[in-house]
């Protein structure tokens, strides 16, 4: 067992600067690994758009945000101007040159969602495919290159992957399960409750709302799930708000939601940066959210990286079950539903003992989802050790907007 540089690889942050929540997914791990004393870097892949000026602006925004989080010296962009399939790319950031080459040669790549393409992974001492879309990754891997079969190790946040409770294939590899991680010092418990239950979500899934896999149809549009609980506000007497990308032209959907008591806001306006995303969650009363129909169908034992931020903030959550309910201990702060009636009961149950639900939400985040719990599990899978680090001081916290594995080897 030994220490080694760790590269948290992502490819969905720089290209989408208006998605404030996207930054938090790799950032939780970078901050968590840093607190263990590990030599950790954020490696962000950016595929060229054909507009070099725009690409450079995206890179500048990425580094500016990394600087505000106090990790500028740990941030690297792998820029491939010719696209994802290009054989060459440019490493921008620190370390550089020989120092970067040596760190990669000795390092571990924690490759979130197969973000770092295969041609840029060969020099790493160890590559780990880190699955943050459980169920669908295994299904997609039957048709496309999702990195399954060409990494050294495989970790998933789907607690049911590889068990009889989840029918999706394991694709011939061993999946090690961990929970998604939240860096608690950046998500302190909030004492003053907000006015309404909220969530931040996509309404449509871009240009790929459906997949037909082995004769089974999988739908990825959350719109379908939310419309199944359309009249929920009327039954609970609570304010429910959707920060969803429902355009002004989607008149029928907007009118139906508003008529049934939903408040609508634009996610890019209320959660378009990492800091406004955090503020929006922490000023909410709690979360109510649905899952994609495809995730419900696959039932991989998944819980959202967004939901655990609500929990860490002491905000109770009511979310659609996607198998995680089989693995989470009973807790008033996190309630699951499969039908509208169950959602009604869950919200009423929380409101009846709201202060207790807030306390239990935070306690669950500390017990299951804290980086202090998850990061050692990841290190154990990889076969690494790290030196203990002291608790972070306030100066090391992300800035406010204004202010039993085998030893590592290939």
HELIX and SHEET records of a PDB file:
HELIX    1   1 UNK A   14  UNK A   16  5                                   3    
HELIX    2   2 UNK A   20  UNK A   35  1                                  16    
HELIX    3   3 UNK A   52  UNK A   68  1                                  17    
HELIX    4   4 UNK A   72  UNK A   74  5                                   3    
HELIX    5   5 UNK A   97  UNK A  106  1                                  10    
HELIX    6   6 UNK A  118  UNK A  120  5                                   3    
HELIX    7   7 UNK A  136  UNK A  140  1                                   5    
HELIX    8   8 UNK A  184  UNK A  186  5                                   3    
HELIX    9   9 UNK A  222  UNK A  227  1                                   6    
HELIX   10  10 UNK A  232  UNK A  236  1                                   5    
HELIX   11  11 UNK A  251  UNK A  259  1                                   9    
HELIX   12  12 UNK A  267  UNK A  270  1                                   4    
HELIX   13  13 UNK A  274  UNK A  282  1                                   9    
HELIX   14  14 UNK A  293  UNK A  298  1                                   6    
HELIX   15  15 UNK A  305  UNK A  312  1                                   8    
HELIX   16  16 UNK A  324  UNK A  326  5                                   3    
HELIX   17  17 UNK A  340  UNK A  352  1                                  13    
HELIX   18  18 UNK A  354  UNK A  364  1                                  11    
HELIX   19  19 UNK A  365  UNK A  369  3                                   5    
HELIX   20  20 UNK A  371  UNK A  382  1                                  12    
HELIX   21  21 UNK A  394  UNK A  396  5                                   3    
SHEET    1   A 8 UNK A  90  UNK A  93  0                                        
SHEET    2   A 8 UNK A  75  UNK A  80 -1                                        
SHEET    3   A 8 UNK A  40  UNK A  47  1                                        
SHEET    4   A 8 UNK A   6  UNK A  10  1                                        
SHEET    5   A 8 UNK A 108  UNK A 112  1                                        
SHEET    6   A 8 UNK A 126  UNK A 131  1                                        
SHEET    7   A 8 UNK A 153  UNK A 156  1                                        
SHEET    8   A 8 UNK A 176  UNK A 177  1                                        
SHEET    1   B 6 UNK A 262  UNK A 265  0                                        
SHEET    2   B 6 UNK A 240  UNK A 244  1                                        
SHEET    3   B 6 UNK A 197  UNK A 201  1                                        
SHEET    4   B 6 UNK A 286  UNK A 289  1                                        
SHEET    5   B 6 UNK A 316  UNK A 320  1                                        
SHEET    6   B 6 UNK A 334  UNK A 337  1                                        
SHEET    1   C 2 UNK A 210  UNK A 213  0                                        
SHEET    2   C 2 UNK A 216  UNK A 219 -1                                        
END                                                                             
